Amino acid sequence: MTQLCLVLGDQLSLNLPSLQRLDPAKDVVLLVEVRAEATYVKHHKKKIAFLFAAMRHFAEELGGQGYKVDYVKLGDAHNTHSFTGEVQRAIARHKPDALVVTEPGEWRVMEQMKQWETQFGLPVSILPDTRFLCSIPEFNTWAHGRKQLRMEYFYREMRQRHNLLMKGDKPVGGEWNFDKENRKSPPKDLYIPPRPVPELDEITADVLALVRTEFADHFGDLEPFDFAVTRSAAKKMAAHFMHKLLPQFGDYQDAMVAGEAYLYHSVISMYLNCGLLDALELCQQAEAQYTEGNAPLPAVEGFIRQILGWREFIRGVYWHKMPKYAELNELNAKRKLPWFYWSGETDMRCMAEAIGQTKQNAYAHHIQRLMVTGNFALIAGLDPKEVCEWYLLVYADAYEWVELPNTLGMALFADGGVVGSKPYASSGKYINRMSNYCKGCKYSVEESVGDNACPFNALYWHFIERNRARFKTNPRMSTMYATWDRMDAGKRQAIIAQADRFLAGLSHEKES
């Protein structure tokens, strides 16, 4: 029996379950560049280039491992530009007896795959993706019967299951979570070690030329292009983080500094999410840095929690709640996405910095995503569908399984509390505490009313007031309502009027 194995662009791992099922002597691996996947949302140019280049290099790696590889490039004659169309053409070419795939990361692709057995008249095996540390059935079992899904409890079980930072059945250091020791404000003289820049080879140069021509109208800057596109290069980026950056990662994981896109962050999520890096291996490497005395426990625990806890939890929520999850809009937010999310042109320095870095790098770290662009979207009442589409297309690490719960749930509270117990709404004070953005901004973070007032301040209280019925009884927000209610009635009225004027002036149209 011969098998055809489709490998998706976010499955570039030699440990992929479907690859493990193949006989390299007779079976065929199919990789395809299709326009439908690059344009169902108009992905960042750098994201498209990264994935196409990584796919082409992975095809070479597979060939070196003895696999028979059928690679369809974007410009190949007769390319149908869809997964279904290209699988059908490959079946005609290779005449396999069966099709084998690893479960995809996105609901819409899974729905396509479920139809293939009937469409093609071949047995189709959809295998669980064992690259993740918690299977979908395991998460569903954990979630069953729980009134609330909370990452902290899930994370503790994952630590025990995978024996990471454990001493017997107790957490190393006596605590599960060391956040209270992390999250320092950035000092003026913060030194950040330079990062390695992978060499640009001929394969990647060809892809850049392709993207420059074929996706010229997509968001973002294509160059400079400094992503790793091979497994070996991605591992070098991870090693740099472990040895040079992890020791101070915890201290500054929430810090934001104008002109500094990366700080002490790993910037490896795009490699992890497409398969070039392995989740458990990264966690074990970080743990080794602690046990060998090279990095403090709070930094290592915080990093492991992002992968073993948050990443696995978010994926579980996605598959547990889809497809209805994508339609949720608990706070009835309907305002259209302002144009400055695309241009980065705004007098709010924090937004200009976060969006500008996103436009240039197809990357922003988690606090920029949550507490700047996400916070603004929340307190301004932006439409969740438009916001989620923006997050999906602008970041190189974004796939719906990870983007949707993070944006819809964590940033926008549009899921009504599935992901978080309260909305992550904030005035400009948080941004001022964790960044140097407010210095030199047109607006004053100290003011809520007037031409120079920080828009985040009035928008925050506007959000609090318009959602009073929803959040007044939330124990984590009672202090905010008490503060708001103690304000002079005239001051409250002026703040609401200030926010209304700002929102009325937002434009979703491109400025001429």
C-alpha positions as CSV (number, residue, x, y, z in Angstrom):
1,M,0.0,0.0,0.0
2,T,1.3,3.5,-0.9
3,Q,0.4,6.6,1.0
4,L,0.3,10.3,0.2
5,C,1.0,12.6,3.2
6,L,0.1,16.3,3.0
7,V,2.3,18.4,5.3
8,L,1.0,21.9,6.1
9,G,3.1,25.0,6.5
10,D,2.8,24.9,10.3
11,Q,3.8,21.3,10.5
12,L,7.5,21.5,9.6
13,S,8.7,18.8,12.0
14,L,10.4,15.5,11.4
15,N,8.5,14.2,14.4
16,L,5.1,14.8,12.7
17,P,2.9,11.8,13.4
18,S,1.9,11.4,9.7
19,L,5.6,11.4,8.6
20,Q,6.3,8.7,11.1
21,R,3.7,6.5,9.4
22,L,5.4,6.6,6.0
23,D,7.7,4.3,4.2
24,P,10.2,6.7,2.5
25,A,10.9,4.1,-0.1
26,K,7.5,4.2,-1.6
27,D,5.3,6.8,0.0
28,V,5.1,10.5,-1.0
29,V,5.2,13.7,1.0
30,L,3.2,16.6,-0.4
31,L,3.9,20.3,0.4
32,V,2.0,23.0,-1.4
33,E,2.1,26.8,-1.6
34,V,-1.5,27.9,-2.3
35,R,-2.9,31.3,-2.7
36,A,-6.0,30.6,-0.6
37,E,-3.9,30.1,2.5
38,A,-2.0,33.3,2.0
39,T,-5.0,35.4,1.3
40,Y,-8.0,34.1,3.3
41,V,-6.9,37.0,5.4
42,K,-4.2,39.2,3.8
43,H,-1.3,37.9,5.8
44,H,1.8,40.1,6.6
45,K,4.2,39.9,3.7
46,K,7.0,38.8,6.0
47,K,4.8,36.0,7.4
48,I,4.1,34.6,4.0
49,A,7.8,34.8,3.1
50,F,8.8,33.1,6.3
51,L,6.5,30.2,5.8
52,F,7.2,29.7,2.1
53,A,10.9,29.8,2.8
54,A,10.7,27.5,5.7
55,M,8.5,25.1,3.7
56,R,11.1,25.0,0.9
57,H,13.9,24.4,3.2
58,F,11.9,21.7,5.0
59,A,11.3,19.9,1.7
60,E,15.1,19.8,1.2
61,E,15.5,18.5,4.7
62,L,13.0,15.7,4.0
63,G,14.8,14.8,0.8
64,G,18.0,14.5,2.7
65,Q,16.3,12.1,5.1
66,G,15.3,9.9,2.1
67,Y,11.6,10.9,1.7
68,K,10.1,11.3,-1.7
69,V,8.8,14.9,-1.8
70,D,6.3,16.5,-4.2
71,Y,6.6,20.2,-3.8
72,V,4.1,22.6,-5.5
73,K,5.3,26.2,-5.7
74,L,2.9,29.1,-5.9
75,G,3.8,29.8,-9.6
76,D,3.6,26.2,-10.8
77,A,1.4,25.6,-13.8
78,H,-2.0,24.2,-13.0
79,N,-1.7,25.1,-9.3
80,T,-5.3,25.2,-8.0
81,H,-4.3,27.3,-5.0
82,S,-6.3,25.3,-2.5
83,F,-5.4,22.3,-0.3
84,T,-8.3,20.2,-1.7
85,G,-7.4,21.0,-5.2
86,E,-3.7,20.2,-4.8
87,V,-4.4,16.9,-2.9
88,Q,-6.7,15.9,-5.8
89,R,-4.0,16.7,-8.4
90,A,-1.4,14.8,-6.3
91,I,-3.6,11.8,-6.1
92,A,-3.9,11.8,-9.9
93,R,-0.1,12.0,-10.2
94,H,0.9,9.4,-7.6
95,K,-2.1,7.0,-7.5
96,P,-1.8,6.4,-3.7
97,D,-3.9,3.8,-1.9
98,A,-4.5,6.1,1.1
99,L,-4.0,9.6,2.4
100,V,-2.5,10.4,5.8
101,V,-2.4,13.8,7.5
102,T,-1.8,15.2,10.9
103,E,-4.7,17.1,12.4
104,P,-4.5,20.8,11.4
105,G,-4.3,23.8,13.8
106,E,-7.4,25.5,12.4
107,W,-11.1,24.5,12.4
108,R,-11.7,25.5,8.8
109,V,-8.9,23.2,7.5
110,M,-10.1,20.3,9.6
111,E,-13.6,20.8,8.0
112,Q,-11.9,20.4,4.6
113,M,-10.0,17.3,5.6
114,K,-13.1,15.6,7.0
115,Q,-14.6,15.7,3.4
116,W,-11.7,14.2,1.6
117,E,-12.5,10.5,2.1
118,T,-15.8,11.0,0.4
119,Q,-14.4,13.4,-2.2
120,F,-11.4,11.3,-3.2
121,G,-12.7,7.8,-2.6
122,L,-9.6,7.0,-0.6
123,P,-9.2,6.1,3.1
124,V,-8.0,9.2,5.0
125,S,-6.2,9.0,8.4
126,I,-6.2,12.2,10.4
127,L,-3.7,11.7,13.2
128,P,-3.5,13.5,16.5
129,D,-0.7,16.2,16.6
130,T,1.6,14.8,19.2
131,R,3.9,17.9,19.0
132,F,1.5,19.4,21.6
133,L,1.9,18.3,25.2
134,C,-1.8,18.0,25.9
135,S,-4.0,16.2,23.3
136,I,-7.5,17.6,22.5
137,P,-9.3,14.6,24.1
138,E,-7.1,15.1,27.3
139,F,-8.0,18.8,27.5
140,N,-11.7,18.0,26.9
141,T,-11.5,15.5,29.8
142,W,-9.9,18.1,32.0
143,A,-12.4,20.8,31.1
144,H,-15.5,18.5,31.5
145,G,-17.8,19.6,34.3
146,R,-15.7,22.7,35.3
147,K,-17.7,25.9,35.8
148,Q,-14.6,27.9,34.8
149,L,-11.5,27.1,32.8
150,R,-8.5,28.6,34.5
151,M,-5.0,28.3,33.1
152,E,-3.3,28.3,36.5
153,Y,-4.9,24.9,37.5
154,F,-4.3,23.4,34.1
155,Y,-0.7,24.5,34.2
156,R,0.0,22.9,37.6
157,E,-1.3,19.5,36.3
158,M,0.9,19.9,33.2
159,R,3.9,20.6,35.3
160,Q,3.3,17.4,37.3
161,R,2.6,15.3,34.2
162,H,5.8,16.4,32.4
163,N,7.9,16.6,35.6
164,L,9.1,20.1,34.9
165,L,10.4,22.2,37.8
166,M,9.1,19.6,40.2
167,K,10.6,18.2,43.4
168,G,8.6,15.1,44.0
169,D,5.0,16.2,43.9
170,K,5.8,19.8,44.9
171,P,6.9,22.7,42.7
172,V,10.6,23.7,42.9
173,G,11.0,26.8,45.1
174,G,7.7,26.1,46.9
175,E,5.5,28.2,44.5
176,W,3.8,27.4,41.2
177,N,4.0,31.0,39.9
178,F,6.7,33.6,40.5
179,D,5.0,36.5,38.7
180,K,5.3,38.7,41.8
181,E,9.1,38.6,41.4
182,N,9.0,39.5,37.7
183,R,7.7,42.4,35.7
184,K,10.0,45.3,36.5
185,S,9.8,48.7,34.9
186,P,12.7,49.2,32.4
187,P,15.6,51.3,33.6
188,K,16.9,54.1,31.4
189,D,20.2,52.3,30.7
190,L,18.8,48.9,30.0
191,Y,21.4,46.8,28.0
192,I,20.1,44.3,25.5
193,P,22.5,41.8,24.0
194,P,22.5,41.9,20.1
195,R,20.7,39.1,18.4
196,P,22.1,36.8,15.8
197,V,20.9,37.4,12.2
198,P,20.6,34.3,10.0
199,E,22.2,34.5,6.6
200,L,20.0,35.1,3.6
201,D,20.4,32.1,1.1
202,E,19.3,31.7,-2.4
203,I,16.0,29.8,-1.6
204,T,14.9,32.6,0.8
205,A,16.0,35.3,-1.7
206,D,13.8,33.7,-4.4
207,V,10.8,33.6,-1.9
208,L,11.3,37.3,-1.1
209,A,11.2,38.1,-4.8
210,L,8.0,36.1,-5.2
211,V,6.3,37.7,-2.2
212,R,7.4,41.2,-3.3
213,T,5.6,40.6,-6.6
214,E,2.6,38.5,-5.7
215,F,1.6,40.0,-2.4
216,A,2.6,43.6,-2.9
217,D,-0.8,44.9,-1.5
218,H,-0.5,43.0,1.8
219,F,0.2,44.6,5.1
220,G,3.7,45.1,6.5
221,D,7.3,45.5,5.5
222,L,9.0,42.6,3.7
223,E,12.6,43.7,4.4
224,P,14.8,43.6,6.3
225,F,14.1,39.9,6.6
226,D,15.9,38.4,9.6
227,F,13.8,35.3,10.4
228,A,15.4,31.8,10.7
229,V,13.9,29.5,8.0
230,T,15.6,26.2,8.9
231,R,15.6,24.0,11.9
232,S,19.3,24.5,12.6
233,A,19.0,28.3,12.4
234,A,15.9,28.3,14.6
235,K,17.8,26.3,17.2
236,K,20.6,28.8,17.2
237,M,18.0,31.6,17.9
238,A,16.6,29.5,20.8
239,A,20.1,28.8,22.1
240,H,20.9,32.6,22.1
241,F,17.8,33.2,24.2
242,M,18.6,30.5,26.7
243,H,22.2,31.6,27.3
244,K,22.0,35.4,26.7
245,L,18.5,36.6,27.5
246,L,16.7,34.1,29.7
247,P,18.5,35.3,32.9
248,Q,16.7,38.7,32.6
249,F,13.6,37.6,30.8
250,G,11.5,37.5,33.9
251,D,12.6,40.9,35.1
252,Y,11.6,42.6,31.8
253,Q,8.9,40.4,30.3
254,D,6.3,43.1,30.6
255,A,8.6,46.1,29.8
256,M,8.2,48.2,26.7
257,V,10.9,50.5,25.4
258,A,10.5,52.8,22.4
259,G,12.7,51.7,19.5
260,E,13.3,48.2,21.1
261,A,11.1,45.6,19.5
262,Y,12.5,42.5,21.2
263,L,14.1,43.3,24.6
264,Y,14.7,40.1,26.5
265,H,12.0,38.1,24.8
266,S,12.8,34.8,23.0
267,V,11.2,35.7,19.7
268,I,10.9,32.0,18.9
269,S,7.1,31.6,18.9
270,M,7.0,31.6,15.1
271,Y,9.5,28.8,15.0
272,L,7.6,26.8,17.6
273,N,4.2,27.3,16.0
274,C,5.4,26.2,12.6
275,G,7.2,23.1,13.8
276,L,10.9,24.1,13.5
277,L,11.2,23.9,17.3
278,D,9.8,21.4,19.8
279,A,7.8,22.6,22.9
280,L,9.0,20.0,25.4
281,E,12.6,20.4,24.3
282,L,12.4,24.2,24.9
283,C,11.0,23.7,28.4
284,Q,13.6,21.2,29.3
285,Q,16.4,23.5,28.0
286,A,15.0,26.3,30.1
287,E,14.8,24.1,33.2
288,A,18.5,23.1,32.6
289,Q,19.5,26.7,32.7
290,Y,18.0,26.9,36.2
291,T,19.4,23.7,37.5
292,E,22.8,24.6,36.2
293,G,22.7,28.0,37.9
294,N,22.6,30.1,34.8
295,A,19.1,31.6,35.1
296,P,16.9,32.5,38.1
297,L,13.8,30.4,38.9
298,P,11.3,33.3,38.3
299,A,12.6,33.8,34.8
300,V,12.6,30.1,33.9
301,E,9.2,29.4,35.5
302,G,7.7,32.3,33.6
303,F,9.1,31.1,30.3
304,I,7.9,27.5,30.9
305,R,4.5,28.7,31.9
306,Q,4.1,30.5,28.6
307,I,4.6,27.3,26.7
308,L,3.5,24.4,28.9
309,G,0.7,26.4,30.5
310,W,-0.6,29.2,28.4
311,R,0.1,27.9,24.9
312,E,-1.4,24.4,25.6
313,F,-4.3,25.9,27.5
314,I,-5.2,28.3,24.7
315,R,-5.1,25.5,22.1
316,G,-7.4,23.4,24.3
317,V,-9.9,26.2,24.7
318,Y,-10.0,26.7,20.9
319,W,-10.8,23.1,20.1
320,H,-13.1,22.7,23.1
321,K,-15.2,25.7,22.2
322,M,-15.2,25.9,18.4
323,P,-16.9,26.7,16.1
324,K,-19.4,28.8,18.1
325,Y,-16.5,30.5,20.0
326,A,-15.5,32.6,16.9
327,E,-19.0,34.2,16.9
328,L,-18.9,35.5,20.5
329,N,-19.3,39.2,21.3
330,E,-20.2,39.3,25.0
331,L,-19.7,43.1,25.3
332,N,-21.6,43.9,22.0
333,A,-18.6,45.8,20.6
334,K,-19.3,47.1,17.1
335,R,-17.0,50.0,16.3
336,K,-14.9,49.5,13.1
337,L,-11.2,49.1,13.3
338,P,-9.5,52.5,13.0
339,W,-7.2,53.1,10.1
340,F,-4.2,53.7,12.2
341,Y,-4.1,50.0,13.0
342,W,-2.9,49.6,9.4
343,S,-0.8,52.7,9.0
344,G,0.6,53.1,12.5
345,E,0.1,56.8,12.1
346,T,-1.3,58.1,15.4
347,D,-0.3,60.6,18.0
348,M,-0.7,58.0,20.7
349,R,3.0,57.0,21.0
350,C,2.3,53.6,22.6
351,M,0.1,52.6,19.7
352,A,2.4,54.1,17.1
353,E,5.3,52.1,18.6
354,A,3.4,48.8,18.9
355,I,1.8,49.0,15.5
356,G,5.0,50.3,13.8
357,Q,7.0,47.4,15.2
358,T,4.3,45.0,14.1
359,K,4.3,46.5,10.6
360,Q,8.1,46.2,10.4
361,N,8.7,42.9,12.1
362,A,5.5,40.8,12.0
363,Y,6.1,40.7,15.7
364,A,5.2,42.4,18.9
365,H,5.6,40.9,22.4
366,H,2.7,39.8,24.5
367,I,2.3,43.0,26.6
368,Q,2.3,45.2,23.5
369,R,-0.4,42.9,22.0
370,L,-2.5,42.7,25.3
371,M,-2.0,46.0,27.0
372,V,-1.5,48.4,24.1
373,T,-3.3,47.4,20.9
374,G,-5.6,44.9,22.6
375,N,-6.4,47.2,25.5
376,F,-7.2,50.0,23.1
377,A,-9.5,47.7,21.1
378,L,-11.2,46.6,24.3
379,I,-11.9,50.1,25.9
380,A,-12.8,51.6,22.5
381,G,-15.3,48.9,21.8
382,L,-13.9,47.7,18.5
383,D,-15.6,44.9,16.6
384,P,-14.1,41.5,17.7
385,K,-14.3,40.1,14.2
386,E,-12.2,42.9,12.8
387,V,-9.8,42.9,15.7
388,C,-9.3,39.1,15.5
389,E,-8.7,39.3,11.7
390,W,-6.1,42.0,12.3
391,Y,-4.2,39.9,14.9
392,L,-4.4,36.8,12.7
393,L,-2.8,38.5,9.7
394,V,-0.2,40.8,11.2
395,Y,1.9,38.3,13.2
396,A,4.3,35.7,11.9
397,D,3.3,33.3,14.8
398,A,-0.4,33.7,14.4
399,Y,-2.7,30.8,13.5
400,E,-6.3,30.8,14.5
401,W,-5.9,28.2,17.3
402,V,-3.6,30.5,19.2
403,E,-4.7,33.9,17.9
404,L,-8.5,33.6,18.5
405,P,-8.7,32.7,22.2
406,N,-5.8,35.2,23.0
407,T,-7.6,38.0,21.2
408,L,-11.3,37.2,21.5
409,G,-10.9,36.0,25.1
410,M,-7.9,37.5,26.8
411,A,-7.7,40.9,25.1
412,L,-11.3,41.6,24.3
413,F,-13.3,39.6,26.9
414,A,-15.7,38.9,24.0
415,D,-16.0,35.3,25.2
416,G,-17.6,36.4,28.5
417,G,-14.9,35.0,30.8
418,V,-13.9,31.7,29.2
419,V,-10.2,32.6,29.1
420,G,-9.9,35.3,31.7
421,S,-11.8,36.1,34.9
422,K,-11.9,39.8,34.2
423,P,-11.2,42.2,31.2
424,Y,-7.7,43.4,30.9
425,A,-8.7,47.1,30.7
426,S,-6.3,49.8,31.7
427,S,-5.9,53.5,31.6
428,G,-2.6,55.1,30.5
429,K,-1.1,54.5,34.0
430,Y,-0.2,50.9,33.3
431,I,1.5,51.8,30.1
432,N,3.4,54.6,31.8
433,R,4.6,52.3,34.6
434,M,5.8,49.6,32.2
435,S,7.3,51.7,29.4
436,N,8.9,54.9,28.4
437,Y,6.3,55.5,25.7
438,C,4.5,58.3,27.6
439,K,7.6,60.4,27.7
440,G,7.6,62.6,24.6
441,C,4.0,61.6,23.7
442,K,1.7,64.4,22.5
443,Y,-0.7,63.4,25.2
444,S,-0.3,63.7,29.0
445,V,-0.8,60.5,30.9
446,E,-1.6,62.6,33.9
447,E,-4.7,64.1,32.3
448,S,-8.1,62.7,31.5
449,V,-9.9,65.7,30.1
450,G,-8.7,68.3,27.6
451,D,-6.9,68.5,24.3
452,N,-3.7,67.1,25.8
453,A,-5.3,64.3,27.8
454,C,-4.2,60.7,27.2
455,P,-7.1,59.0,25.3
456,F,-6.6,55.7,27.3
457,N,-7.7,57.5,30.5
458,A,-11.1,58.7,29.4
459,L,-11.7,55.6,27.3
460,Y,-11.0,53.4,30.3
461,W,-13.6,55.1,32.5
462,H,-16.0,55.1,29.5
463,F,-15.5,51.4,29.3
464,I,-16.1,51.0,33.0
465,E,-19.3,53.0,32.9
466,R,-20.9,51.5,29.8
467,N,-20.3,48.0,31.1
468,R,-21.4,48.7,34.6
469,A,-24.2,46.1,34.5
470,R,-21.8,43.4,33.3
471,F,-18.9,44.0,35.7
472,K,-20.2,45.9,38.8
473,T,-20.4,42.6,40.8
474,N,-17.1,41.2,39.5
475,P,-15.0,41.0,42.7
476,R,-11.8,41.8,40.7
477,M,-13.3,45.1,39.5
478,S,-15.2,46.4,42.6
479,T,-12.4,48.7,43.5
480,M,-12.5,50.4,40.1
481,Y,-16.2,51.0,40.4
482,A,-15.8,52.3,43.9
483,T,-13.1,54.8,42.6
484,W,-15.3,55.9,39.7
485,D,-18.4,56.4,41.9
486,R,-16.4,58.5,44.4
487,M,-15.5,61.0,41.7
488,D,-17.4,64.3,41.5
489,A,-20.4,64.0,39.1
490,G,-19.2,66.8,37.0
491,K,-15.8,65.2,36.6
492,R,-17.4,61.9,35.5
493,Q,-19.6,63.7,33.0
494,A,-16.5,65.5,31.6
495,I,-14.6,62.3,31.2
496,I,-17.5,60.6,29.4
497,A,-17.8,63.5,27.1
498,Q,-14.1,63.5,26.4
499,A,-14.2,59.8,25.4
500,D,-17.3,60.3,23.3
501,R,-15.5,63.1,21.3
502,F,-12.5,60.9,20.8
503,L,-14.5,57.9,19.6
504,A,-16.5,60.1,17.3
505,G,-13.3,61.3,15.7
506,L,-11.9,57.8,14.9
507,S,-11.8,57.0,11.2
508,H,-11.6,53.6,9.7
509,E,-11.0,55.0,6.2
510,K,-7.6,55.5,4.7
511,E,-6.6,59.2,5.0
512,S,-5.9,60.8,1.7
